[in-house]
C-alpha cells in the first residue's frame, strides 16, 4: 500500500511538471522602438529577390576559388574554433545527463582478522580504530570479545540508482542553455570561415591591383624614357636646353620610383595571401595580373533576411537564448527538488570455523529538498542571470543594427563606385587621346615638351584612380556578400 501511494505521488508530480518556455527569436528580441525603425526594403539601390548563393564563384576565377578553399582548410584559427564547437556538443551531453537516472554498481571482497588480549570473559567490545582512510562500511564486525582471535571473508555485490524529477525545468533549462551556447559557437565558426574567405578574396584583388599599377608605371616610364631620348637628341641639335633635359630626367626618375613602389606593394600583398592561407610568406605565390570580370548586380532581398542567415547575428540570437534558459535555470533552483533512489544487493559473511551468513537488502526512497536560507546566494544568482539576459538582448540589437549598416554601406558603395569607374574610364580615354595629339603638335612645333609631360602625368593619374576603383568595386562586392551572410559552399569545403 505504501509503495503504491509513493508511485502514485510521483506520477502526479511528473504530470504536473511544466514545460520550459521558448525564448524570442529574430526581430522579436528587439524592443518595439528598434524594430519599428527597420524598413521593409533596403534604402540603398539594389534589385529585389533572394541572395545569390555560392557567390565566390561569381567572380569567375578558379584560382581565387582554390585559394579560398585552401585557406579554409588550413587556417589554424578555424581549426581551434571547430574544436571549441566539438567541445560544446559534449557539454550538451553533460547537461542532458541529469535528465536520466544515475546507476552505479559496487562489488566487495574483504579478508579481515583480529587478535584480542586481556579479559575476554565479559563480552566487552574490542577497541575500534576506524577506517584509517579505507572504507570498510560494507561489512559488520563481530563485537563479541569471548574469542581471542577470528578471521573472516566478506563478499557481496550491490547496485543503486537515483533520479531527480525535473518538475520545474531546472535541468531541461540547463540542457537548452548548453545547446544554445553550442549553436552560437557553430555560428561563430561559420562567420569566422566566411570572414577568412572574404579576407583572402580582398587580398587577392589587392595583388591584382598592385599588378595593374605596376603595368601603369611601366607604361609611363617607357613614355618618359622615350621623351628623354628625344630631348637628348634635340639638345644635341640645339633645339632643347639643359633645363628641359633635367625636367625630363626628373620625371623619368619619378616614374621609375612609382614602378618600384608598385612592385613592392604587389610583393607585400602576395605575402599577405600566403600568411592568411597558412603558408610561409615567401612572396612566390602566382596570382593573375589582370582583373577578373566585374560580377553582375546582386539581388539583396528584404532586410529581415539578414536576421535569418548572417552567422554573427544568428550567434547573437543563440547567446540570448542561452541567457534566457540560464535565467529560468536559476529561477527553478530556488524551488523544491524531488528525487527518487533505490538500492539493492546481496552479500555473504563467512567467519572461519563458525559459519556463513547470507543477506539480501533493498531500499526505495523519495525525498524533497527545499532551499531555505543560503545567505541570498540563490536570489543573487537569479539576478545575475537576469542581468546577463538583458545584456544579451542589447548585444543582439547592436549586432543586428551593425549588420544592416554593413549592407547599406556595401550597397551604396557599389553604386557610387560603379558610377566613378565609368567617369574615370572616360577620363583615361580622353587623356590618352590628348597625349597622342600633343605628340603630333610637338613634332610640328606647335607645343612644348612640358605640355606633353603634364598630359602624360594626368593620364597616369587617371589610370591609377581607375585601377583603384576597379579593385575597390571587387572588394566591396566581397563586403556585400559577407554583410548579407552569403554561403561559401561554392568553395568546395563542406559546412561544419
LINJOPE-V561293 format. One record per helix or strand. SS is the DSSP state (helix for helix, strand for strand). FROM is the first residue (numbers start at 0). TO is the last residue. If there is no record, write none. Layout:
ss->{SS/SS}
from->{FROM/FROM}
to->{TO/TO}
//
This chain:
ss->{helix/helix/helix/strand/helix/helix/helix/strand/strand/helix/helix/strand/helix/helix/strand/strand/helix/helix/helix}
from->{1/25/31/46/54/61/75/101/148/169/241/298/304/310/336/354/376/448/488}
to->{15/28/34/46/58/73/98/114/164/235/275/298/308/331/350/368/442/483/490}
//
